[in-house]
């Protein structure tokens, strides 16, 4: 076990974990930030997407030892009251069905809009291709991203 000071959602947190523990489990089990979901464990589905220094990353494949003093943002830190433009657009377009993939979808879309404020359909398709939705709400995801880009 090792001690780490993590900067998560604008706050400093002390945790003790094995250096190879995936950040996903540190967030969920040590910090009780359960909005980030476990999907596949091999960085293929996108359910565990968070931001590390503003970049979208799959937290299931990021060992806690690699984070250092980088700023981590989870779905809980995207906005204090679920008023982020993507969260509003998600509701407007009724994107969630089962909802399991939604935090990862929103976090990946937020990283896209940060780097490209007016993405084309192709830009959205490319950026979101690693986020899987069992319910098949891809058309609504794309519409919500376009709406959020306008907000």
DSSP file (Angstrom, degrees, kcal/mol; ACC not computed):
  #  RESIDUE AA STRUCTURE BP1 BP2  ACC     N-H-->O    O-->H-N    N-H-->O    O-->H-N    TCO  KAPPA ALPHA  PHI   PSI    X-CA   Y-CA   Z-CA
    1    1 A X              0   0    0      0, 0.0     2,-0.3     0, 0.0    17,-0.2   0.000 360.0 360.0 360.0 147.2    0.0    0.0    0.0
    2    2 A X  E     -A   17   0A   0     15,-2.1    15,-2.4     2,-0.0     2,-0.4  -0.941 360.0-116.8-136.0 158.9    1.1    3.6   -0.7
    3    3 A X  E     -A   16   0A   0     -2,-0.3     2,-0.4    13,-0.2    13,-0.2  -0.812  31.4-176.2-100.0 138.8   -0.4    6.9    0.2
    4    4 A X  E     -A   15   0A   0     11,-3.0    11,-2.7    -2,-0.4     2,-0.6  -0.977  22.8-146.9-133.5 145.2   -1.6    9.3   -2.5
    5    5 A X  E     -A   14   0A   0     -2,-0.4     2,-0.4     9,-0.2     9,-0.2  -0.959  27.3-168.5-109.5 112.3   -3.0   12.8   -2.5
    6    6 A X  E     -A   13   0A   0      7,-3.1     7,-2.7    -2,-0.6     2,-0.9  -0.823  21.1-142.2-107.0 140.5   -5.5   13.1   -5.3
    7    7 A X  E     +Ab  12  71A   0     63,-0.7    65,-3.3    -2,-0.4     2,-0.5  -0.852  34.8 170.3 -99.5  98.5   -7.0   16.3   -6.7
    8    8 A X  E >   -Ab  11  72A   0      3,-2.6     3,-1.8    -2,-0.9    65,-0.2  -0.950  62.3 -18.5-120.6 123.5  -10.6   15.2   -7.5
    9    9 A X  T 3  S-     0   0    0     63,-3.1    -1,-0.2    -2,-0.5    64,-0.1   0.851 127.9 -50.6  52.6  39.9  -13.4   17.5   -8.4
   10   10 A X  T 3  S+     0   0    0     62,-0.4     2,-0.3     1,-0.2    -1,-0.3   0.518 120.0  99.3  81.5   5.9  -11.5   20.5   -7.0
   11   11 A X  E <  S-A    8   0A   0     -3,-1.8    -3,-2.6     2,-0.0     2,-0.4  -0.929  70.7-121.8-126.2 151.4  -10.8   18.9   -3.6
   12   12 A X  E     -A    7   0A   0     -2,-0.3     2,-0.4    -5,-0.2    -5,-0.2  -0.763  30.1-172.8 -90.9 132.6   -7.7   17.2   -2.2
   13   13 A X  E     -A    6   0A   0     -7,-2.7    -7,-3.1    -2,-0.4     2,-0.5  -0.992  16.5-145.7-130.3 133.0   -8.2   13.6   -1.0
   14   14 A X  E     +A    5   0A   0     -2,-0.4     2,-0.3    -9,-0.2    -9,-0.2  -0.850  28.2 171.6 -94.4 128.1   -5.7   11.4    0.9
   15   15 A X  E     -A    4   0A   0    -11,-2.7   -11,-3.0    -2,-0.5     2,-0.5  -0.971  27.5-147.3-135.7 153.2   -6.0    7.7   -0.1
   16   16 A X  E     +A    3   0A   0     -2,-0.3     2,-0.3   -13,-0.2   -13,-0.2  -0.983  40.0 139.9-119.0 120.2   -4.0    4.6    0.7
   17   17 A X  E     -A    2   0A   0    -15,-2.4   -15,-2.1    -2,-0.5     2,-0.2  -0.981  58.2 -84.2-154.5 159.5   -4.0    2.0   -2.1
   18   18 A X    >   -     0   0    0     -2,-0.3     3,-2.3   -17,-0.2    46,-0.3  -0.493  46.3-119.5 -63.9 138.1   -1.8   -0.4   -4.0
   19   19 A X  T 3  S+     0   0    0      1,-0.3    46,-1.9    -2,-0.2    47,-0.2   0.784 111.7  51.1 -55.0 -30.1    0.1    1.5   -6.7
   20   20 A X  T 3  S+     0   0    0     43,-0.2    -1,-0.3    44,-0.2     2,-0.2   0.402  78.0 125.1 -90.9   3.8   -1.5   -0.6   -9.5
   21   21 A X  S <  S-     0   0    0     -3,-2.3    43,-2.7    42,-0.1    44,-0.2  -0.451  70.4-112.0 -62.9 127.1   -5.1   -0.1   -8.3
   22   22 A X  B >>  -E   63   0B   0     41,-0.2     4,-1.4    -2,-0.2     3,-1.0  -0.348  19.2-123.8 -59.9 140.1   -7.1    1.3  -11.2
   23   23 A X  H 3> S+     0   0    0     39,-3.3     4,-2.9    36,-0.4     5,-0.2   0.830 108.5  68.2 -54.7 -34.5   -8.2    4.8  -10.6
   24   24 A X  H 3> S+     0   0    0     35,-2.0     4,-2.5     1,-0.2    -1,-0.3   0.914 102.4  43.9 -50.0 -47.8  -11.8    3.6  -11.1
   25   25 A X  H <>>S+     0   0    0     -3,-1.0     4,-2.6    34,-0.2     5,-0.7   0.810 111.1  53.5 -75.2 -29.4  -11.7    1.6   -7.9
   26   26 A X  I  X>S+     0   0    0     -4,-1.4     5,-1.6     3,-0.2     4,-1.4   0.937 112.3  45.7 -66.5 -45.3  -10.0    4.4   -5.9
   27   27 A X  I  <5S+     0   0    0     -4,-2.9     6,-2.8     3,-0.2     4,-0.3   0.941 123.1  34.5 -61.3 -48.1  -12.8    6.8   -7.0
   28   28 A X  I  <5S+     0   0    0     -4,-2.5     4,-0.5     4,-0.2    -2,-0.2   0.941 128.9  30.6 -74.9 -48.9  -15.6    4.3   -6.2
   29   29 A X  I  <5S+     0   0    0     -4,-2.6    -3,-0.2    -5,-0.2    -2,-0.1   0.826 129.9  30.7 -87.5 -33.1  -14.3    2.4   -3.2
   30   30 A X  I  <<S+     0   0    0     -4,-1.4    -3,-0.2    -5,-0.7    -4,-0.1   0.828 132.8  28.0 -94.3 -36.6  -12.1    5.0   -1.4
   31   31 A X  S   <S-     0   0    0     -5,-1.6    -3,-0.2    -4,-0.3    -2,-0.1   0.461  94.9-129.2-107.0  -3.1  -13.9    8.3   -2.3
   32   32 A X        +     0   0    0     -4,-0.5     2,-1.1    -6,-0.3    -4,-0.2   0.813  56.7 145.9  58.1  33.2  -17.4    7.0   -2.8
   33   33 A X    >   +     0   0    0     -6,-2.8     3,-0.7    -7,-0.2    -1,-0.2  -0.773  14.8 165.8 -97.6  87.1  -17.7    8.7   -6.2
   34   34 A X  T 3   +     0   0    0     -2,-1.1    -1,-0.1     1,-0.2    -6,-0.1   0.323  48.6  91.7 -94.1   7.4  -19.9    6.0   -7.7
   35   35 A X  T 3  S+     0   0    0      2,-0.1     2,-0.5    -3,-0.1    -1,-0.2   0.815  72.4  80.0 -68.1 -29.3  -21.1    8.0  -10.8
   36   36 A X  S <  S-     0   0    0     -3,-0.7     2,-0.2    67,-0.1    12,-0.2  -0.701  81.6-148.7 -79.2 122.5  -18.1    6.5  -12.7
   37   37 A X        -     0   0    0     10,-1.5     2,-0.5    -2,-0.5    -2,-0.1  -0.618  13.1-127.7-101.7 152.5  -19.2    3.0  -13.7
   38   38 A X        +     0   0    0     -2,-0.2    -1,-0.0     1,-0.2    -2,-0.0  -0.851  40.8 153.5 -90.1 126.4  -17.4   -0.2  -14.2
   39   39 A X  S    S-     0   0    0     -2,-0.5    -1,-0.2    62,-0.0    62,-0.0   0.705  71.4 -14.7-116.6 -66.9  -18.2   -1.7  -17.6
   40   40 A X        -     0   0    0      0, 0.0    -2,-0.1     0, 0.0     0, 0.0   0.667  68.8-135.1-118.6 -26.0  -15.6   -3.9  -19.1
   41   41 A X  S    S+     0   0    0      1,-0.0    -3,-0.0     0, 0.0     0, 0.0   0.486  89.6  80.0  80.7   2.2  -12.4   -3.4  -17.2
   42   42 A X  S    S-     0   0    0     19,-0.0    19,-0.0     0, 0.0    -1,-0.0   0.083 106.4-106.4-129.6  23.6  -10.3   -3.2  -20.4
   43   43 A X  S    S+     0   0    0      1,-0.1    15,-0.1    14,-0.0    18,-0.0   0.784  90.1 110.2  61.5  32.0  -10.9    0.4  -21.5
   44   44 A X  S    S+     0   0    0     88,-0.0    -1,-0.1    87,-0.0    14,-0.0   0.655  70.8  44.3-108.8 -19.9  -13.2   -0.7  -24.4
   45   45 A X  S    S-     0   0    0     86,-0.1    87,-2.8    87,-0.0    59,-0.0   0.736  86.2-136.8-104.0 -24.1  -16.7    0.5  -23.4
   46   46 A X    >   +     0   0    0     85,-0.2     3,-1.6     1,-0.0    62,-0.1   0.422  65.0 123.7  86.7  -2.0  -16.2    4.0  -22.0
   47   47 A X  T 3  S+     0   0    0      1,-0.3   -10,-1.5    57,-0.1    57,-0.3   0.783  76.1  50.9 -62.5 -25.5  -18.5    3.6  -19.0
   48   48 A X  T 3  S+     0   0    0    -12,-0.2    11,-1.6    56,-0.1    -1,-0.3   0.178  79.3 145.1 -97.8  16.4  -15.6    4.6  -16.7
   49   49 A X  E <   +C   58   0A   0     -3,-1.6     2,-0.2     9,-0.2     9,-0.2  -0.339  15.0 157.1 -65.0 131.4  -14.6    7.8  -18.6
   50   50 A X  E     -C   57   0A   0      7,-2.5     7,-2.8     5,-0.1     2,-0.4  -0.775  41.0-102.6-134.7 178.9  -13.3   10.7  -16.4
   51   51 A X  E     -CD  56  73A   0     22,-2.6    22,-2.6    -2,-0.2     2,-0.5  -0.943  24.1-170.8-110.6 135.2  -11.1   13.7  -17.1
   52   52 A X  E >  S-CD  55  72A   0      3,-2.6     3,-1.7    -2,-0.4    20,-0.2  -0.976  85.8 -19.0-121.9 114.1   -7.5   13.8  -16.1
   53   53 A X  T 3  S-     0   0    0     18,-3.7    19,-0.1    -2,-0.5    -1,-0.1   0.859 130.7 -53.1  51.1  38.5   -6.1   17.3  -16.6
   54   54 A X  T 3  S+     0   0    0     17,-0.4     2,-0.4     1,-0.3    -1,-0.3   0.297 114.1 115.6  86.8  -8.5   -9.1   17.9  -19.0
   55   55 A X  E <  S-C   52   0A   0     -3,-1.7    -3,-2.6     1,-0.0     2,-0.3  -0.776  70.9-115.0 -96.6 138.3   -8.5   14.9  -21.2
   56   56 A X  E     +C   51   0A   0     -2,-0.4     2,-0.3    -5,-0.2    -5,-0.2  -0.529  43.9 172.6 -69.2 130.6  -11.0   12.0  -21.3
   57   57 A X  E     -C   50   0A   0     -7,-2.8    -7,-2.5    -2,-0.3     2,-0.9  -0.980  39.2-116.6-139.6 151.4   -9.5    8.8  -19.9
   58   58 A X  E >   -C   49   0A   0     -2,-0.3     3,-1.8    -9,-0.2     4,-0.2  -0.799  24.6-158.8 -87.5 108.2  -10.8    5.3  -19.1
   59   59 A X  G >  S+     0   0    0    -11,-1.6   -35,-2.0    -2,-0.9     3,-0.7   0.672  83.7  70.4 -67.8 -17.1  -10.3    5.1  -15.4
   60   60 A X  G 3  S+     0   0    0      1,-0.2    -1,-0.3   -37,-0.2   -38,-0.1   0.711 106.1  39.4 -71.3 -17.5  -10.4    1.3  -15.4
   61   61 A X  G <  S+     0   0    0     -3,-1.8     2,-0.7   -39,-0.1    -1,-0.2   0.283  94.1  92.7-115.2   9.8   -7.0    1.3  -17.1
   62   62 A X    <   -     0   0    0     -3,-0.7   -39,-3.3    -4,-0.2   -38,-0.2  -0.908  69.5-141.1-106.2 110.5   -5.2    4.2  -15.3
   63   63 A X  B >   -E   22   0B   0     -2,-0.7     3,-2.0   -41,-0.2     4,-0.3  -0.465  17.3-125.0 -70.3 142.8   -3.2    3.0  -12.2
   64   64 A X  G >> S+     0   0    0    -43,-2.7     3,-1.4   -46,-0.3     4,-0.6   0.810 107.9  65.7 -57.4 -30.8   -3.5    5.4   -9.3
   65   65 A X  G 34 S+     0   0    0    -46,-1.9    -1,-0.3     1,-0.2     3,-0.1   0.725  96.8  56.6 -65.1 -20.0    0.3    5.6   -9.2
   66   66 A X  G <4 S+     0   0    0     -3,-2.0    -1,-0.2   -47,-0.2    -2,-0.2   0.538  90.7  73.0 -88.9  -6.7    0.3    7.3  -12.6
   67   67 A X  T X4  +     0   0    0     -3,-1.4     3,-1.9    -4,-0.3    -1,-0.2   0.890  61.9 164.4 -80.3 -40.0   -1.9   10.2  -11.6
   68   68 A X  T 3< S-     0   0    0     -4,-0.6   -61,-0.3     1,-0.2    -1,-0.2  -0.346  73.2 -24.6  59.6-133.4    0.4   12.3   -9.4
   69   69 A X  T 3  S+     0   0    0    -63,-0.1    -1,-0.2     2,-0.1    -2,-0.1   0.137  97.4 134.9-100.8  20.5   -1.0   15.8   -8.9
   70   70 A X    <   -     0   0    0     -3,-1.9   -63,-0.7     1,-0.1     2,-0.5  -0.323  63.2-105.8 -66.5 151.8   -3.1   15.9  -12.0
   71   71 A X  E     -b    7   0A   0    -65,-0.1   -18,-3.7   -63,-0.1   -17,-0.4  -0.698  34.4-159.9 -85.0 124.9   -6.6   17.3  -11.7
   72   72 A X  E     -bD   8  52A   0    -65,-3.3   -63,-3.1    -2,-0.5     2,-0.4  -0.879   6.9-170.9-106.7 133.0   -9.3   14.6  -11.9
   73   73 A X  E     - D   0  51A   0    -22,-2.6   -22,-2.6    -2,-0.4     2,-0.2  -0.992   3.5-174.9-125.6 128.3  -12.9   15.3  -12.8
   74   74 A X    >>  -     0   0    0     -2,-0.4     3,-1.4   -24,-0.2     4,-0.6  -0.554  47.9 -91.1-106.5 176.8  -15.7   12.8  -12.5
   75   75 A X  H >> S+     0   0    0      1,-0.3     3,-0.9     2,-0.2     4,-0.5   0.840 127.7  60.1 -57.9 -32.6  -19.3   13.2  -13.5
   76   76 A X  H 34 S+     0   0    0      1,-0.2    -1,-0.3     2,-0.1     3,-0.2   0.774 107.3  45.9 -66.3 -24.9  -20.0   14.4  -10.0
   77   77 A X  H <4 S+     0   0    0     -3,-1.4    -1,-0.2     1,-0.2    -2,-0.2   0.447  85.9  88.3 -97.7  -1.5  -17.6   17.3  -10.6
   78   78 A X  H << S-     0   0    0     -3,-0.9     2,-0.3    -4,-0.6    -1,-0.2   0.900 111.5 -13.6 -64.5 -39.8  -18.8   18.3  -14.0
   79   79 A X     <  -     0   0    0     -4,-0.5     3,-0.4    -3,-0.2    -1,-0.3  -0.971  59.7-128.3-156.5 154.2  -21.3   20.6  -12.4
   80   80 A X  S    S+     0   0    0     -2,-0.3    -1,-0.1     1,-0.2    -2,-0.1   0.771 108.2  24.8 -75.3 -25.3  -22.6   21.1   -8.8
   81   81 A X  S    S-     0   0    0     -3,-0.0    -1,-0.2     0, 0.0    -3,-0.0   0.060 111.6 -99.3-132.3  26.3  -26.3   20.9   -9.8
   82   82 A X  S    S+     0   0    0     -3,-0.4    -2,-0.1    -6,-0.1    -6,-0.0   0.819  85.8 126.5  60.0  32.5  -26.4   18.9  -13.1
   83   83 A X        +     0   0    0      4,-0.1    -1,-0.1     5,-0.0     5,-0.0   0.302  24.5 129.1-103.9   8.9  -26.7   22.2  -15.0
   84   84 A X  S  > S-     0   0    0      1,-0.1     4,-2.4     4,-0.0     3,-0.5  -0.370  72.9-114.5 -58.6 142.2  -23.8   21.5  -17.4
   85   85 A X  H  > S+     0   0    0      1,-0.3     4,-2.5     2,-0.2     5,-0.2   0.840 116.9  52.2 -50.9 -36.3  -25.0   22.1  -21.0
   86   86 A X  H  > S+     0   0    0      2,-0.2     4,-2.6     1,-0.2    -1,-0.3   0.913 108.6  49.4 -68.0 -40.0  -24.5   18.4  -21.8
   87   87 A X  H  > S+     0   0    0     -3,-0.5     4,-1.7     2,-0.2    -2,-0.2   0.900 113.1  47.2 -65.2 -39.2  -26.5   17.3  -18.8
   88   88 A X  H  X S+     0   0    0     -4,-2.4     4,-2.5     2,-0.2    -2,-0.2   0.920 113.5  47.8 -65.5 -43.4  -29.3   19.7  -19.8
   89   89 A X  H  X S+     0   0    0     -4,-2.5     4,-2.3    -5,-0.3    -2,-0.2   0.870 106.9  57.4 -65.7 -36.2  -29.2   18.5  -23.4
   90   90 A X  H  <>S+     0   0    0     -4,-2.6     5,-2.4     1,-0.2     6,-0.2   0.918 110.9  43.1 -59.3 -43.7  -29.2   14.9  -22.3
   91   91 A X  H ><5S+     0   0    0     -4,-1.7     3,-1.4     3,-0.2    -2,-0.2   0.925 111.2  54.5 -67.9 -44.1  -32.5   15.6  -20.5
   92   92 A X  H 3<5S+     0   0    0     -4,-2.5    -2,-0.2     1,-0.3    -1,-0.2   0.876 115.2  39.5 -57.8 -39.0  -33.9   17.6  -23.4
   93   93 A X  T 3<5S-     0   0    0     -4,-2.3    -1,-0.3    -5,-0.1    -2,-0.2   0.305 105.8-125.5 -95.9   8.9  -33.3   14.7  -25.8
   94   94 A X  T < 5 +     0   0    0     -3,-1.4    -3,-0.2    -4,-0.2    -4,-0.1   0.907  49.3 163.1  48.8  48.4  -34.3   11.9  -23.4
   95   95 A X      < +     0   0    0     -5,-2.4     4,-0.1    -6,-0.2    46,-0.1   0.946  41.6  79.6 -66.0 -50.2  -31.0   10.2  -24.0
   96   96 A X        +     0   0    0     -6,-0.2     0, 0.0     1,-0.1     0, 0.0  -0.322  38.7 156.5 -67.8 137.7  -30.8    7.9  -21.0
   97   97 A X  S    S-     0   0    0     -2,-0.0    -1,-0.1     0, 0.0    -2,-0.0   0.501  91.5  -0.5-112.6 -83.7  -32.7    4.6  -21.1
   98   98 A X  S    S-     0   0    0      1,-0.1    -2,-0.1     4,-0.0     0, 0.0   0.834  91.7-148.7 -74.7 -28.9  -31.0    2.3  -18.6
   99   99 A X    >   +     0   0    0     -4,-0.1     3,-1.0     1,-0.0     4,-0.5   0.332  58.4 122.1  86.4  -7.3  -28.5    5.1  -17.9
  100  100 A X  T 3  S+     0   0    0      1,-0.3     3,-0.3     2,-0.1     4,-0.3   0.873  79.6  37.5 -60.8 -39.9  -25.5    2.9  -17.1
  101  101 A X  T 3> S+     0   0    0      1,-0.2     4,-2.4     2,-0.1    -1,-0.3   0.537  91.2  96.4 -86.7  -6.8  -23.3    4.4  -19.8
  102  102 A X  H <> S+     0   0    0     -3,-1.0     4,-3.0     1,-0.2     5,-0.2   0.843  78.0  52.3 -62.6 -40.5  -24.4    8.0  -19.5
  103  103 A X  H  > S+     0   0    0     -4,-0.5     4,-2.5    -3,-0.3    -1,-0.2   0.939 114.5  44.3 -60.7 -45.2  -21.7    9.3  -17.1
  104  104 A X  H  > S+     0   0    0    -57,-0.3     4,-2.2    -4,-0.3    -2,-0.2   0.892 113.3  51.0 -65.2 -39.8  -19.0    8.0  -19.5
  105  105 A X  H  X S+     0   0    0     -4,-2.4     4,-2.6     2,-0.2    -2,-0.2   0.944 112.9  45.6 -61.0 -48.6  -20.8    9.3  -22.5
  106  106 A X  H  X S+     0   0    0     -4,-3.0     4,-2.5     1,-0.2    -2,-0.2   0.904 112.5  50.1 -64.6 -42.3  -21.2   12.8  -21.0
  107  107 A X  H  X S+     0   0    0     -4,-2.5     4,-1.7    -5,-0.2    -1,-0.2   0.891 112.7  46.7 -65.7 -38.2  -17.6   13.0  -19.8
  108  108 A X  H  X S+     0   0    0     -4,-2.2     4,-2.0     2,-0.2    -2,-0.2   0.915 113.0  49.4 -67.9 -42.0  -16.3   11.9  -23.3
  109  109 A X  H  X S+     0   0    0     -4,-2.6     4,-2.8     1,-0.2    -2,-0.2   0.872 107.5  55.3 -64.7 -36.6  -18.7   14.5  -25.0
  110  110 A X  H  X S+     0   0    0     -4,-2.5     4,-1.7     1,-0.2    -1,-0.2   0.897 107.6  48.8 -63.7 -39.8  -17.5   17.2  -22.6
  111  111 A X  H  X S+     0   0    0     -4,-1.7     4,-1.5     2,-0.2    -1,-0.2   0.895 111.0  51.5 -65.7 -39.2  -13.9   16.6  -23.6
  112  112 A X  H  X S+     0   0    0     -4,-2.0     4,-2.2     1,-0.2     3,-0.4   0.958 110.9  46.4 -59.9 -51.2  -14.9   16.7  -27.2
  113  113 A X  H  < S+     0   0    0     -4,-2.8    -1,-0.2     1,-0.2    -2,-0.2   0.791 107.5  58.1 -66.6 -27.1  -16.7   20.0  -26.8
  114  114 A X  H  < S+     0   0    0     -4,-1.7    -1,-0.2    -5,-0.2     3,-0.2   0.883 117.0  33.4 -66.4 -37.7  -13.7   21.5  -24.9
  115  115 A X  H  < S+     0   0    0     -4,-1.5     2,-0.3    -3,-0.4    -2,-0.2   0.683 133.9  27.0 -91.5 -19.2  -11.5   20.8  -27.9
  116  116 A X    ><  -     0   0    0     -4,-2.2     3,-0.6    -5,-0.2    -1,-0.3  -0.790  61.8-173.4-147.6  96.1  -14.1   21.4  -30.6
  117  117 A X  T 3  S+     0   0    0     -2,-0.3     2,-0.1     1,-0.3    -4,-0.1   0.663  86.9  34.4 -69.0 -16.8  -16.9   23.8  -29.7
  118  118 A X  T 3  S-     0   0    0     32,-0.0    -1,-0.3    -5,-0.0     2,-0.1  -0.539  82.3-175.2-137.2  69.8  -18.7   23.1  -33.0
  119  119 A X    <   -     0   0    0     -3,-0.6     2,-0.1    26,-0.1    30,-0.1  -0.362  18.5-132.2 -72.8 144.8  -18.2   19.5  -34.0
  120  120 A X     >  -     0   0    0      1,-0.1     4,-2.3    -2,-0.1     5,-0.2  -0.324  34.7 -97.8 -79.0 171.8  -19.5   18.0  -37.2
  121  121 A X  H  > S+     0   0    0      1,-0.2     4,-2.7     2,-0.2     5,-0.2   0.917 128.2  49.6 -56.7 -43.3  -21.4   14.7  -37.3
  122  122 A X  H  > S+     0   0    0      2,-0.2     4,-2.8     1,-0.2     5,-0.2   0.901 107.6  53.3 -64.9 -40.7  -18.2   13.0  -38.3
  123  123 A X  H  > S+     0   0    0      1,-0.2     4,-2.5     2,-0.2    -1,-0.2   0.920 111.9  46.1 -58.7 -43.5  -16.3   14.7  -35.4
  124  124 A X  H  X S+     0   0    0     -4,-2.3     4,-2.5     2,-0.2    -2,-0.2   0.932 111.7  50.9 -65.4 -46.2  -18.9   13.4  -33.0
  125  125 A X  H  X S+     0   0    0     -4,-2.7     4,-0.8     1,-0.2    -2,-0.2   0.926 114.0  44.4 -57.4 -46.2  -18.9    9.9  -34.5
  126  126 A X  H >< S+     0   0    0     -4,-2.8     3,-0.6     1,-0.2     4,-0.3   0.936 115.9  46.0 -65.2 -47.2  -15.1    9.7  -34.2
  127  127 A X  H 3< S+     0   0    0     -4,-2.5     3,-0.4    -5,-0.2    -1,-0.2   0.849 119.4  40.0 -66.0 -34.3  -14.9   11.1  -30.7
  128  128 A X  H >< S+     0   0    0     -4,-2.5     3,-2.2    -5,-0.2    -1,-0.2   0.437  82.6 101.3 -97.1   0.0  -17.8    8.9  -29.3
  129  129 A X  T << S+     0   0    0     -4,-0.8    -1,-0.2    -3,-0.6    -2,-0.1   0.740  79.0  56.7 -62.1 -22.3  -17.0    5.7  -31.1
  130  130 A X  T 3  S+     0   0    0     -3,-0.4     2,-0.7    -4,-0.3    -1,-0.3   0.425  88.3  87.3 -88.7   2.4  -15.4    4.2  -27.9
  131  131 A X    <   -     0   0    0     -3,-2.2     2,-0.3   -85,-0.1   -85,-0.2  -0.899  67.4-156.8-105.4 113.9  -18.5    4.7  -25.8
  132  132 A X        -     0   0    0    -87,-2.8     2,-0.5    -2,-0.7   -27,-0.1  -0.684   9.1-166.8 -94.3 141.4  -20.8    1.8  -26.0
  133  133 A X    >   -     0   0    0     -2,-0.3     3,-1.0     1,-0.1     5,-0.2  -0.971  10.3-162.5-127.3 114.3  -24.6    2.0  -25.2
  134  134 A X  T 3  S+     0   0    0     -2,-0.5    -1,-0.1     1,-0.2    -2,-0.0   0.780  93.6  55.3 -65.3 -26.2  -26.4   -1.2  -24.8
  135  135 A X  T 3  S-     0   0    0     -3,-0.1    -1,-0.2     2,-0.0    -3,-0.0   0.611 107.3-126.6 -84.9 -12.0  -29.7    0.6  -25.3
  136  136 A X    <   +     0   0    0     -3,-1.0     3,-0.5     1,-0.1     4,-0.1   0.858  54.5 150.5  74.8  36.8  -28.6    2.1  -28.7
  137  137 A X     >  +     0   0    0      1,-0.2     4,-2.4     2,-0.1     3,-0.3   0.067  25.6 124.2 -88.7  27.2  -29.3    5.8  -28.0
  138  138 A X  H  >  +     0   0    0      1,-0.2     4,-2.4     2,-0.2    -1,-0.2   0.849  69.7  53.5 -57.6 -39.1  -26.5    6.9  -30.3
  139  139 A X  H  > S+     0   0    0     -3,-0.5     4,-2.0     1,-0.2    -1,-0.2   0.912 112.3  44.7 -64.1 -41.7  -28.8    9.1  -32.4
  140  140 A X  H  > S+     0   0    0     -3,-0.3     4,-2.5     2,-0.2    -2,-0.2   0.853 110.0  55.8 -71.0 -34.2  -30.0   10.9  -29.3
  141  141 A X  H  X S+     0   0    0     -4,-2.4     4,-2.4     2,-0.2    -2,-0.2   0.945 109.3  47.0 -59.7 -47.8  -26.5   11.2  -28.0
  142  142 A X  H  X S+     0   0    0     -4,-2.4     4,-2.2     1,-0.2    -2,-0.2   0.915 112.3  49.3 -61.6 -43.9  -25.4   13.0  -31.2
  143  143 A X  H  X S+     0   0    0     -4,-2.0     4,-2.3     1,-0.2    -1,-0.2   0.903 111.0  50.2 -62.2 -41.5  -28.4   15.3  -31.0
  144  144 A X  H  X S+     0   0    0     -4,-2.5     4,-2.8     2,-0.2    -1,-0.2   0.894 108.9  51.3 -66.2 -39.5  -27.7   16.2  -27.4
  145  145 A X  H  X S+     0   0    0     -4,-2.4     4,-2.1     2,-0.2    -1,-0.2   0.917 110.5  49.3 -63.7 -42.2  -24.1   16.9  -28.2
  146  146 A X  H  X S+     0   0    0     -4,-2.2     4,-1.0     2,-0.2    -2,-0.2   0.911 112.4  47.9 -62.5 -41.7  -25.1   19.2  -31.0
  147  147 A X  H >X S+     0   0    0     -4,-2.3     4,-1.1     1,-0.2     3,-0.7   0.935 111.3  50.0 -63.5 -46.6  -27.6   21.0  -28.7
  148  148 A X  H 3< S+     0   0    0     -4,-2.8     3,-0.4     1,-0.3    -1,-0.2   0.856 103.8  59.7 -61.5 -35.4  -25.0   21.4  -26.0
  149  149 A X  H 3< S+     0   0    0     -4,-2.1    -1,-0.3     1,-0.2    -2,-0.2   0.828 105.6  49.3 -62.9 -30.5  -22.5   22.8  -28.5
  150  150 A X  H <<        0   0    0     -4,-1.0    -1,-0.2    -3,-0.7    -2,-0.2   0.726 360.0 360.0 -79.8 -22.6  -25.1   25.6  -29.1
  151  151 A X     <        0   0    0     -4,-1.1    -1,-0.2    -3,-0.4    -2,-0.2   0.482 360.0 360.0 -78.5 360.0  -25.5   26.3  -25.4
